[in-house]
Amino acid sequence: MIHLHDKTFVPFISSEELNFAIKNLAKQMDDDFFDEVPVFVGVLNGAFMVLSDLMKEYRGMCEVSFVKMTSYEGTQTTNEVKQLIGLNQNLEGRTVVIVEDIIDTGNTIEELKSIFKDQNVKHLKIATLFLKPDAYKKDIKIDYVGIRIPNKFIVGYGLDYDGLGRNLPDVYQLAE
């Protein structure tokens, strides 16, 4: 059990389970991109640990970039996505893999898809370590999913509660 600000969180997913999921994602991508040099785009701040560990397991040649988006305040999504830092490279004709830490409502992915549509990418793939199927309301295909989880608020492994918890190696869920 851990305490962050005014909330209590209980253990949910171990670092071993996270590592297994990351290795599986990397293997799928190795198979899919064996003849390409994709650009992996991590969505900050949350995906920094996911992308770092994914790149340690991915065996092919690739490029890495980041965008910074936000849609959360506290434990609730604001349903309004704001792009904070954009891409500075030309992605025309390239395969791009958006790497998210978590997808719940899908609002961030919807916004990113529209941004990359304007970039004339060859293929746009979406990867996430966590997917909340009960919260996901969009009609956008998620190509790579590490772990499907219930619609609970989680912290750790890049995910935070008002700035705290990103550095935790395991994932915790909000106590009932």
PyMOL commands that set and color helices and strands:
alter all, ss='L'
color gray80, all
select helices_A, chain A and resi 15-32+48-57+107-117
alter helices_A, ss='H'
color red, helices_A
select strands_A, chain A and resi 2-4+7-13+39-44+63-73+76-85+95-103+123-131+144-148+154-155+171-174
alter strands_A, ss='S'
color yellow, strands_A
deselect
rebuild
show_as cartoon
